Amino acid sequence: MTAAYATFGGLAADKGSFAPEKRKRLNSLAIFANVLGPWAVFCSIFAALSFKLHFKSHALAWAFFPAGLLLAGMCFVLARRTVLRDRDPTWYTFAGLALLVASLLGAALGSQNYKHRMQPFYNFESINSYPSVDPSVDRGQQLMDAGRVYFVEGSTVDTYKAMSFRNDDRYCVAPIVSHQEQASYDFWAVGTNCCSEKTADFRCGAFDNPKARAGLRMMNEDERPFFRLAVQQAEAAYKIKATHPLFFYWMQD
């Protein structure tokens, strides 16, 4: 009788074979931290490198980036220690990778946003505006901190003395004048890919607007050397002098 209770149809009853497996409990706190943590790190680094902190303190803004890397490194260390204790390191490994990616993306996108969008704005915000500037009298050395310049009535762009320098893009320049002959041509209207190579042809900004007599300072440090080379070519071609050339985008008031 004992065997009858122990077997059924020649098969031994094994309760363990049909027992449900023990489910792993999800760690809600770990999920929450792994979602919000990398996002917070990305936003912090991006904001630090994009906005006014970067303009005021370059070193302090960039300090956020190694801080993010440090957090990622700490997660990898904790993952290693977890493995040594024969425990599952998944959450620590994921957090380390997510924080690493968030730090790299925050630094890359933040620095690019600052360079191409916010830095020009902060530069213009921090420099001066000058009214009634006469190109035939005033000198570039006197207005080195100029951001916005309003030239005297009758000022125009002398397209007959336009020149260009090519380096992938074409960097175009033409002097801003109030009289046909000047001792020094220190104020130049500029633009890229808006002039011809062989003729004195300048079509940048409001070049054909008779009401235009204002200039917005060109602040791109990467482009400045190429505009300077174009001015040097104009000096040689037209036998003129530009002692302290300043570069502006020509526009209406």
Phi, psi and omega per residue, in radians:
M1 nan -0.576 -3.131
T2 -1.082 -0.700 3.140
A3 -1.140 -0.553 -3.129
A4 -1.152 -0.636 3.105
Y5 -1.339 -0.446 -3.063
A6 -1.450 -0.460 -3.095
T7 -2.230 2.763 3.053
F8 -2.430 1.921 -3.105
G9 1.152 0.519 3.118
G10 1.458 0.032 -3.135
L11 -1.881 2.329 3.124
A12 -1.327 2.402 3.103
A13 -1.367 2.090 -3.134
D14 -2.096 1.728 -3.099
K15 -1.108 -0.533 -3.104
G16 -1.171 -0.474 -3.115
S17 -1.176 -0.494 -3.077
F18 -1.835 0.059 -3.137
A19 -1.302 2.356 3.122
P20 -1.138 2.490 3.129
E21 -1.209 2.632 3.113
K22 -1.288 2.117 -3.100
R23 -1.333 2.518 3.066
K24 -1.450 2.322 3.132
R25 -1.395 2.321 3.086
L26 -1.317 2.394 3.140
N27 -1.558 1.717 -3.077
S28 -1.072 -0.676 3.134
L29 -1.122 -0.708 3.126
A30 -1.143 -0.715 3.104
I31 -1.083 -0.806 -3.137
F32 -1.039 -0.797 -3.120
A33 -1.169 -0.663 -3.111
N34 -1.290 -0.365 3.081
V35 -1.495 -0.882 -3.055
L36 -1.420 -0.566 -3.099
G37 -1.027 -0.988 3.125
P38 -1.052 -0.657 3.125
W39 -1.123 -0.723 3.114
A40 -1.134 -0.697 3.114
V41 -1.134 -0.774 3.120
F42 -1.035 -0.844 -3.111
C43 -1.113 -0.679 -3.128
S44 -1.138 -0.826 -3.122
I45 -1.182 -0.760 3.132
F46 -1.052 -0.790 -3.136
A47 -1.155 -0.737 -3.131
A48 -1.077 -0.697 -3.088
L49 -1.527 -0.224 -3.084
S50 -1.621 -0.601 -2.866
F51 -1.984 -2.727 -2.857
K52 -1.092 -0.489 3.100
L53 -1.008 -0.706 3.118
H54 -1.116 -0.662 -3.139
F55 -1.212 -0.648 -3.103
K56 -1.440 -0.678 -3.091
S57 -2.515 1.715 -3.133
H58 -1.043 -0.775 -3.080
A59 -1.159 -0.749 -3.113
L60 -1.152 -0.700 3.129
A61 -1.103 -0.750 -3.120
W62 -1.278 -0.242 3.110
A63 -1.156 -0.386 3.116
F64 -1.166 -0.532 -3.098
F65 -1.161 -0.928 3.088
P66 -1.106 -0.459 3.068
A67 -1.115 -0.713 3.079
G68 -1.129 -0.720 3.092
L69 -1.117 -0.631 3.117
L70 -1.113 -0.728 3.096
L71 -1.092 -0.728 3.100
A72 -1.089 -0.740 3.130
G73 -1.106 -0.669 3.113
M74 -1.109 -0.662 3.116
C75 -1.149 -0.689 3.107
F76 -1.145 -0.648 3.088
V77 -1.123 -0.750 3.118
L78 -1.141 -0.632 3.087
A79 -1.101 -0.720 3.117
R80 -1.106 -0.761 3.128
R81 -1.130 -0.616 3.125
T82 -1.141 -0.698 3.096
V83 -1.084 -0.720 -3.137
L84 -1.134 -0.398 3.114
R85 -1.658 0.186 3.140
D86 1.053 0.704 3.080
R87 -2.101 2.906 -3.058
D88 -1.357 2.103 -3.098
P89 -1.665 0.228 -2.978
T90 -0.960 -0.850 -3.060
W91 -1.139 -0.721 3.118
Y92 -1.145 -0.709 3.132
T93 -1.123 -0.785 3.116
F94 -1.079 -0.764 3.138
A95 -1.073 -0.751 3.128
G96 -1.067 -0.804 3.137
L97 -1.135 -0.760 -3.130
A98 -1.117 -0.731 3.119
L99 -1.175 -0.634 3.104
L100 -1.119 -0.830 3.126
V101 -1.119 -0.735 3.140
A102 -1.087 -0.700 3.135
S103 -1.157 -0.785 -3.126
L104 -1.146 -0.768 3.134
L105 -1.177 -0.724 3.124
G106 -1.061 -0.738 3.132
A107 -1.192 -0.775 -3.101
A108 -1.156 -0.874 -3.097
L109 -1.251 -0.652 3.128
G110 -1.134 -0.769 -3.139
S111 -1.173 -0.640 3.106
Q112 -1.213 -0.689 3.102
N113 -1.109 -0.700 3.120
Y114 -1.152 -0.798 -3.064
K115 -1.122 -0.769 -3.002
H116 -1.633 -0.339 -3.065
R117 -2.163 -0.954 -2.978
M118 -1.427 -0.651 -3.126
Q119 -1.065 -0.798 3.070
P120 -1.015 -0.686 3.121
F121 -1.112 -0.814 -3.137
Y122 -1.164 -0.587 3.086
N123 -1.103 -0.806 3.128
F124 -1.139 -0.618 -3.123
E125 -1.175 -0.504 -3.024
S126 -1.650 -0.134 -3.105
I127 -1.934 3.025 -2.882
N128 -1.624 2.846 3.051
S129 -1.991 2.362 -3.106
Y130 -2.148 2.166 3.063
P131 -1.636 2.777 2.986
S132 0.937 0.836 3.089
V133 -1.489 2.241 3.122
D134 -1.812 1.948 -3.092
P135 -1.062 -0.410 -3.124
S136 -1.471 -0.224 -3.082
V137 -2.018 -0.868 -3.091
D138 -1.306 2.687 -3.111
R139 -2.045 2.641 -3.124
G140 -1.042 -0.588 -3.120
Q141 -1.121 -0.441 3.132
Q142 -1.376 -0.310 -3.034
L143 -2.168 0.633 -3.106
M144 -1.117 -0.398 3.138
D145 -1.747 0.295 -3.104
A146 -1.319 2.402 3.048
G147 -1.982 -0.813 3.064
R148 -2.138 2.252 -3.093
V149 -2.203 2.317 3.066
Y150 -1.963 1.998 -3.049
F151 -1.489 2.780 -3.105
V152 -1.132 2.768 3.098
E153 -0.976 2.389 -3.128
G154 1.652 -0.140 3.104
S155 -1.239 2.527 -3.113
T156 -2.668 3.025 3.076
V157 -1.670 2.170 3.135
D158 -1.474 1.580 -3.080
T159 -1.221 -0.275 3.125
Y160 -1.280 -0.275 3.094
K161 -1.938 0.457 3.131
A162 -1.244 2.670 3.128
M163 -2.646 2.822 3.133
S164 -2.479 2.749 3.038
F165 -2.329 2.297 -3.070
R166 -1.833 2.243 3.000
N167 -2.614 1.481 -2.912
D168 1.186 -1.278 3.000
D169 -1.460 2.854 3.073
R170 -1.781 2.116 -3.102
Y171 -1.711 1.988 -2.984
C172 -1.852 2.431 3.112
V173 -2.413 2.652 3.034
A174 -2.695 2.396 -3.072
P175 -1.260 2.535 3.017
I176 -1.629 2.168 -3.013
V177 -2.286 2.740 2.955
S178 -2.079 -0.318 3.028
H179 -2.342 2.698 -3.057
Q180 -1.125 -0.663 -3.131
E181 -1.981 2.280 -3.139
Q182 -2.344 2.657 3.119
A183 -1.197 -0.670 3.126
S184 -2.514 2.374 3.127
Y185 -1.774 1.614 -3.028
D186 -1.784 -0.123 -3.093
F187 -2.084 2.138 -3.021
W188 -2.259 2.337 2.983
A189 -1.459 2.435 -3.044
V190 -2.360 2.893 3.062
G191 -3.104 2.962 3.120
T192 -2.063 2.385 3.074
N193 1.021 0.688 -3.132
C194 -2.328 0.551 3.102
C195 -2.662 2.954 -3.139
S196 -1.653 2.814 -3.104
E197 -1.414 -0.699 -2.959
K198 -1.786 -0.337 -3.099
T199 -2.042 2.805 3.091
A200 -1.354 1.437 -3.024
D201 -2.253 1.974 -3.076
F202 -2.160 2.097 -3.097
R203 -2.295 0.755 -3.057
C204 -1.817 2.453 3.088
G205 1.081 -2.522 -3.119
A206 -1.580 0.856 -3.063
F207 -1.099 -0.495 -3.089
D208 -1.824 0.241 3.136
N209 -1.708 1.952 -3.105
P210 -1.146 -0.296 3.134
K211 -1.555 -0.129 -3.116
A212 -1.318 2.241 3.046
R213 -2.728 0.559 3.130
A214 -2.221 2.690 3.131
G215 -2.306 2.370 3.038
L216 -1.856 2.160 -2.984
R217 -1.042 2.339 3.025
M218 -1.402 2.049 -3.006
M219 -1.938 0.057 -3.097
N220 -1.343 1.910 -3.082
E221 -1.189 -0.444 3.133
D222 -1.256 -0.528 -3.099
E223 -1.572 -0.388 -3.038
R224 -0.959 -0.776 -3.127
P225 -1.067 -0.575 -3.120
F226 -1.297 -0.641 3.035
F227 -1.154 -0.629 3.116
R228 -1.137 -0.679 3.094
L229 -1.145 -0.643 3.077
A230 -1.125 -0.697 3.094
V231 -1.119 -0.715 3.108
Q232 -1.073 -0.660 3.081
Q233 -1.166 -0.654 3.097
A234 -1.148 -0.682 3.097
E235 -1.035 -0.759 -3.122
A236 -1.249 -0.666 -3.058
A237 -1.304 -0.676 -3.031
Y238 -1.872 0.097 3.112
K239 0.981 0.843 3.108
I240 -2.100 3.039 -3.117
K241 -2.223 2.382 3.056
A242 -2.246 1.645 -3.012
T243 -1.232 -0.871 3.141
H244 -2.322 1.338 -3.064
P245 -1.212 2.355 3.031
L246 -2.053 2.529 -3.012
F247 -1.999 2.338 -3.081
F248 -2.378 2.654 2.945
Y249 -1.575 2.120 -3.040
W250 -1.355 2.273 -3.084
M251 -2.727 2.958 3.059
Q252 -1.373 2.713 -3.132
D253 -0.927 nan nan
